Amino acid sequence: MTSPPAPVEYAVAVEHYLAALRLSEASRRVYRIALATWAWALVARTPPNGRARRGAAAPIVPMALLDASGAAGRLADALVRRAATADPRTVSRELSILRGAISWWRMRGWIDADPLDGLRPPVTPSSTPSTLTPEQVAEVFALPAPLREQTCWRLLYETTAPIERVLALNADDLDLIRRRVRKEPGIRWRAGSARLLPLLLAGRTTGPVFLASRRAAAGTAARDRCPVTGRGRLSYRQAAELFAEATRHLDPAGRGWTLRRLRAAGTSA
C-alpha cells in the first residue's frame, strides 16, 4: 500500500497519526486536544486555559516548523508554562503524546529533526506545600462553584480516597444512609457530602456519580454512561482542570491548586 504524501500542515499530520492508533473515542479526543495544544507553542502563542482549550481552534501550523531551529526552544518554553498550571501527570502525558507523534512522523520521513530531544517535564519545586491549610480549604468550600464541583471537592476532602476512586464511583455504590461506599465501608463521608450527594444525584440510582458536561461518545461502556442523561463520566483531567481554574485567584502563585493537595488536607482534618 502506498504511503500517504507528506502533509504540509501539522493538523493534517495529527489526523494521520490518530488514524493509525487503536484508541477509544475518548482517548482519541484526549490525544487530539493535547496535540492541538502544542500547535500554539510552535507559533509562539499561548493556548487558552481550562475548558476553553478544548473548544479552541488551533492555529494553522506548517509541518516545516518542527524542523526549524527555534522549535525546540518554543516547545521547551511552552512546557514550562504548562507545568505551572497543570497537574504533573497531565504534563507528562501530554509530552508523551507529542513525543509519540513526532517519532511516528520521523519514521515516515515527514520531518527530520526531533525538537523534543532531551526535553523532560520540569521538576515540581520541593518548596510547594503538600497540603492546603484549613484557611485555604475554607476558601475552596466558599467558592460559588457548580453543584458537581462542590460535591466532588467535599467528597474527596472528607473521604481522603484517591481522586481516581472518587471519580469512579457509581450511584449504586453509595450507601447514603450510612454515609459510606457499600463494598468499601472504609470510605466514609461527613455532613458536607451527605448534604450535597442527594442533590447531585436527584433520583439517579445507577451510572456515574460525577458526570461530564457532554454526552458520552459512541462505544462508551454502560458503566461509564448515565442511563438518564446519556452523559459520560467526568474524567480526571477535566476534574483537575476545573479545580485549578476555580482556585487560580486564590493561589498566590497564580497557578491554581491541585485536587491532591485538597485530599491531603483531609487526612489531617
BELFEN-V104420 format. One record per residue. N is the residue number from 1. SS is DSSP state (2 for helix, 1 for strand, 0 for the rest). PSI is psi in whole degrees, -180 to 180 (* if undefined). D_FIRST is the distance of its C-alpha to the first C-alpha in Angstrom with 2 decimals. Layout:
BEGIN
N;SS;PSI;D_FIRST
N;SS;PSI;D_FIRST
END
This chain:
BEGIN
1;0;134;0.00
2;0;134;3.78
3;0;147;6.37
4;0;150;9.22
5;0;155;12.24
6;0;124;15.04
7;0;152;17.32
8;0;-34;20.94
9;1;143;22.56
10;2;-44;22.98
11;2;-37;22.97
12;2;-41;19.48
13;2;-36;18.24
14;2;-46;20.21
15;2;-38;18.54
16;2;-43;14.99
17;2;-46;16.60
18;2;-35;18.43
19;2;-25;15.55
20;2;-11;13.99
21;0;148;17.43
22;0;95;19.18
23;0;150;22.33
24;0;164;25.12
25;2;-37;25.95
26;2;-45;28.97
27;2;-38;27.15
28;2;-38;24.49
29;2;-41;27.50
30;2;-45;29.09
31;2;-44;26.06
32;2;-42;25.78
33;2;-44;29.54
34;2;-46;29.56
35;2;-35;26.82
36;2;-35;28.52
37;2;-40;31.78
38;2;-23;30.56
39;2;-38;29.68
40;2;-40;33.44
41;2;-36;34.14
42;2;-20;31.86
43;0;21;34.11
44;0;41;37.26
45;0;154;38.04
46;0;126;39.22
47;0;160;37.40
48;0;159;39.63
49;0;160;41.22
50;2;-139;41.09
51;2;-28;39.93
52;2;-26;39.63
53;2;-35;36.71
54;2;-28;34.57
55;2;-2;35.16
56;0;143;35.20
57;0;121;32.73
58;0;152;31.27
59;0;157;31.74
60;0;124;29.09
61;0;122;27.92
62;1;139;25.99
63;2;-28;23.49
64;2;-22;25.46
65;2;-26;28.35
66;2;-24;26.74
67;2;-6;27.13
68;0;155;30.62
69;0;-28;33.64
70;0;0;35.18
71;2;-44;32.27
72;2;-43;33.47
73;2;-40;37.00
74;2;-41;36.11
75;2;-36;34.06
76;2;-43;36.91
77;2;-42;39.45
78;2;-36;37.48
79;2;-41;37.28
80;2;-44;41.06
81;2;-41;41.66
82;2;-39;39.41
83;2;-23;41.14
84;0;-16;44.46
85;0;-11;43.70
86;0;159;41.32
87;0;141;41.62
88;2;-37;40.51
89;2;-36;38.00
90;2;-45;36.43
91;2;-46;36.25
92;2;-40;34.66
93;2;-44;32.03
94;2;-37;31.16
95;2;-40;30.97
96;2;-39;28.74
97;2;-45;26.31
98;2;-39;26.13
99;2;-41;25.86
100;2;-41;22.82
101;2;-44;21.11
102;2;-41;22.13
103;2;-42;20.86
104;2;-42;17.37
105;2;-37;17.44
106;2;-38;18.85
107;2;-28;16.21
108;0;1;13.68
109;0;17;16.39
110;0;-28;17.34
111;0;161;20.89
112;0;-41;22.90
113;0;164;25.97
114;0;92;26.78
115;0;-7;29.58
116;0;5;30.31
117;0;119;31.15
118;0;-2;34.43
119;0;130;34.82
120;0;154;36.37
121;0;141;38.01
122;0;146;41.69
123;0;131;44.17
124;0;128;46.30
125;0;136;49.86
126;0;-15;52.14
127;0;-10;54.87
128;0;127;53.11
129;0;141;55.25
130;0;-19;53.63
131;0;163;55.42
132;0;148;56.84
133;0;162;60.63
134;2;-36;62.62
135;2;-40;63.25
136;2;-38;59.55
137;2;-42;58.81
138;2;-38;61.53
139;2;-39;59.91
140;2;-48;56.58
141;2;-11;58.28
142;0;-5;60.21
143;0;144;57.09
144;0;61;56.74
145;0;158;53.35
146;0;159;51.87
147;2;-41;52.93
148;2;-48;49.57
149;2;-44;49.71
150;2;-44;53.43
151;2;-44;52.94
152;2;-45;49.99
153;2;-43;51.92
154;2;-46;55.09
155;2;-40;53.47
156;2;-46;51.68
157;2;-44;54.94
158;2;-32;57.18
159;2;-25;55.10
160;0;23;53.65
161;0;155;50.67
162;0;143;47.28
163;2;-36;45.67
164;2;-36;42.61
165;2;-39;45.06
166;2;-44;46.87
167;2;-21;43.75
168;0;-7;42.71
169;0;141;46.02
170;1;158;46.19
171;2;-39;49.28
172;2;-1;50.28
173;2;-20;50.23
174;1;132;53.25
175;1;92;56.87
176;0;-28;58.38
177;0;-47;61.93
178;0;-2;61.82
179;0;54;59.52
180;1;166;57.01
181;1;130;53.61
182;0;-52;54.34
183;0;-1;52.53
184;1;72;53.09
185;1;-13;56.77
186;1;-17;56.71
187;1;104;54.79
188;1;157;57.62
189;0;173;58.30
190;0;-163;61.41
191;2;-37;63.08
192;2;-50;60.69
193;2;-37;57.64
194;2;-31;59.88
195;2;-36;60.86
196;2;-34;57.37
197;2;-47;55.26
198;2;-33;56.94
199;2;-40;56.52
200;2;-44;52.81
201;2;-37;52.17
202;0;51;54.43
203;0;-8;54.44
204;0;131;50.85
205;0;-8;51.07
206;0;172;47.42
207;0;172;44.23
208;1;141;43.79
209;0;-45;46.97
210;0;116;45.25
211;1;144;42.94
212;1;170;40.45
213;1;-12;41.24
214;1;163;38.32
215;1;151;37.20
216;0;147;34.91
217;0;155;31.19
218;0;139;29.86
219;0;-4;29.39
220;0;135;32.16
221;0;146;34.25
222;2;-35;37.58
223;2;-26;39.49
224;2;17;38.05
225;1;137;38.83
226;0;124;42.29
227;0;-15;43.16
228;0;-49;45.57
229;0;-19;43.72
230;0;2;40.06
231;1;152;39.72
232;1;178;37.86
233;1;140;39.35
234;0;129;40.29
235;0;162;38.07
236;2;-43;39.48
237;2;-45;37.87
238;2;-44;39.49
239;2;-42;42.81
240;2;-42;42.90
241;2;-40;42.15
242;2;-42;44.78
243;2;-44;47.38
244;2;-42;46.73
245;2;-41;46.93
246;2;-29;50.12
247;2;5;51.85
248;0;-39;50.85
249;0;-14;54.23
250;0;-23;56.04
251;0;120;54.37
252;0;-29;56.34
253;0;-11;53.15
254;0;12;51.55
255;0;-25;48.41
256;0;151;49.28
257;0;167;49.94
258;0;154;47.69
259;2;-30;48.01
260;2;-33;48.46
261;2;-35;51.59
262;2;-44;52.94
263;2;-44;52.36
264;2;-35;54.03
265;2;-32;57.01
266;2;-27;57.46
267;2;-21;57.99
268;0;5;61.11
269;0;*;62.44
END
